C-alpha cells in the first residue's frame, strides 16, 4: 500500500517527490521486514523511477540492479523484464 501512495504522489507532480520518496522507502522497509520479495522488487523499481526523475541515474541503476536480482530470485519474469528494460534505457556512462 505504501508503494502505491508513493507512486500516486510521484505522478501528481514534481512538488511531491520528497513525500513520494518517504512512502516508497516505507514500502521497502515493510516488504523487506515481512519477506514479501516480489513486492520488494517492485518497490525498488518504483524507487529507481523516482531517482531517475530526480536526475540521480547512478542510484537509479543501483536500485534497478537490486530489483532485477530480487525479481529473478522470485521467478517474476514480467517484472524482471521491466527492470532489465529500464536498466538498458539508462545512459551507459552513469
Secondary structure as the mmCIF struct_conf table of DSSP 4:
data_model
#
loop_
_struct_conf.conf_type_id
_struct_conf.id
_struct_conf.beg_label_comp_id
_struct_conf.beg_label_asym_id
_struct_conf.beg_label_seq_id
_struct_conf.end_label_comp_id
_struct_conf.end_label_asym_id
_struct_conf.end_label_seq_id
HELX_RH_AL_P HELX_RH_AL_P1 UNK A 2 UNK A 12
HELX_RH_3T_P HELX_RH_3T_P1 UNK A 14 UNK A 16
HELX_RH_AL_P HELX_RH_AL_P2 UNK A 17 UNK A 34
TURN_TY1_P TURN_TY1_P1 UNK A 35 UNK A 35
HELX_RH_AL_P HELX_RH_AL_P3 UNK A 37 UNK A 54
TURN_TY1_P TURN_TY1_P2 UNK A 55 UNK A 55
HELX_RH_AL_P HELX_RH_AL_P4 UNK A 57 UNK A 74
TURN_TY1_P TURN_TY1_P3 UNK A 75 UNK A 75
HELX_RH_AL_P HELX_RH_AL_P5 UNK A 77 UNK A 89
BEND BEND1 UNK A 90 UNK A 90
TURN_TY1_P TURN_TY1_P4 UNK A 92 UNK A 93
#
